[in-house]
Amino acid sequence: QVQLVESGGGVVQAGGSLRLTCTASESIASSLTMGWYRQAPGKQHELVATIRSTGTTNYGDSVKGRFTISKDNAKNTIYLQMNSLKPEDTAVYYCWRPTHWGQGTQVTVSS
């Protein structure tokens, strides 16, 4: 059973930055896709970003140009660099790979 452990969430003012980290309990090199989703109170899960084994990335429309997903296969870790944060980015952010989810990390952006 793969475990995904997120860290890096917190409280930040609008316009600020945070970097989320997700470390897997096993190698991610063979994972076709990994990524980040988020869920705000009262809303459905929303795609934030994904990264394929080839390095190809995909972003949700609301974060394009502000967020960057990356990975380090040697560390079994993916990252989400979040810049120019907005209050509407407030949510629990979940690390994901097919059939597995992390426990989530809270990101709160104050206005």
Secondary structure, 3 states (H helix, E strand, C coil): CCCEEEECCEEEECCCCEEEEEEECCCCCCCCEEEEEEECCCCCCEEEEEEECCCCEEECCCCCCCEEEEEEHHHCEEEEEECCCCHHHCEEEEEEECCEECCCEEEEEEC
